[in-house]
């Protein structure tokens, strides 16, 4: 067994094996989101070990030849490897200058994805890390519901959510921005990164985000704004080119509402009156060149190449 795989086997692997997180510990994060439009949380040593294991496996994977990487690409359901080109933040003519690899819960029972578990350690590690982060998100959403709408039903999210690691080579590009300004169109995004570059918009200006090794950034998106009656606006962000020779890895857990549920906002007001939140979540990926949640789940996304 490789050292990287050994490190994964020594940490907690699934949500079922973890003690359920106490939502009360996430009440300060809800307050941060309301007050400043983003929040920073610390992760424990078990989560950090999983995240760092993903980074090590990503480093090995992205160094592979193109044919090897494309063997783990399923564009029709947006699973696995994506090269630079298909995904963008503003317009197709300015693609995000990053390779990526993703795991979606909705695809986990597809035969081809199940086969990847035995041949692609990165895919397995992302699944394990997503399981762990689901406990964080579940507690965070419980804290939001208790703050804004006590007694509200649990918000289902796992089946529609996905985890992704991006691989940037800043020194290889001349553009000032490796990723243009945008908001993600989800409920929230949890972010962890190895190198500088991420900037968030605060009071009309983009400022760099500096995270400690054991910290994650919570970025709210437009679906959370609808759920909170715009008490928490979407956070616009971008990735600036540092020009460094060192690769940049960014791990993101993109959290969507499950589209099979009837979803009512935690706070009702004029900002969300008459808006179908599920339909907004379903169509949001189209803004970035990706299929809707419905089409992606059906395996009807565009095939590139």
HELIX and SHEET records of a PDB file:
HELIX    1   1 UNK A    3  UNK A    9  1                                   7    
HELIX    2   2 UNK A   15  UNK A   17  5                                   3    
HELIX    3   3 UNK A   23  UNK A   26  5                                   4    
HELIX    4   4 UNK A   27  UNK A   36  1                                  10    
HELIX    5   5 UNK A   45  UNK A   62  1                                  18    
HELIX    6   6 UNK A   66  UNK A   70  1                                   5    
HELIX    7   7 UNK A   75  UNK A   77  5                                   3    
HELIX    8   8 UNK A  105  UNK A  107  5                                   3    
HELIX    9   9 UNK A  111  UNK A  119  1                                   9    
HELIX   10  10 UNK A  121  UNK A  148  1                                  28    
HELIX   11  11 UNK A  158  UNK A  160  5                                   3    
HELIX   12  12 UNK A  170  UNK A  172  5                                   3    
HELIX   13  13 UNK A  222  UNK A  227  1                                   6    
HELIX   14  14 UNK A  277  UNK A  284  1                                   8    
HELIX   15  15 UNK A  285  UNK A  288  5                                   4    
HELIX   16  16 UNK A  293  UNK A  297  1                                   5    
SHEET    1   A 8 UNK A  38  UNK A  42  0                                        
SHEET    2   A 8 UNK A 215  UNK A 220 -1                                        
SHEET    3   A 8 UNK A 188  UNK A 193 -1                                        
SHEET    4   A 8 UNK A 248  UNK A 255 -1                                        
SHEET    5   A 8 UNK A 162  UNK A 168 -1                                        
SHEET    6   A 8 UNK A  99  UNK A 104 -1                                        
SHEET    7   A 8 UNK A  79  UNK A  82 -1                                        
SHEET    8   A 8 UNK A  73  UNK A  74 -1                                        
SHEET    1   B 4 UNK A 177  UNK A 182  0                                        
SHEET    2   B 4 UNK A 237  UNK A 240 -1                                        
SHEET    3   B 4 UNK A 198  UNK A 202 -1                                        
SHEET    4   B 4 UNK A 205  UNK A 208 -1                                        
END                                                                             
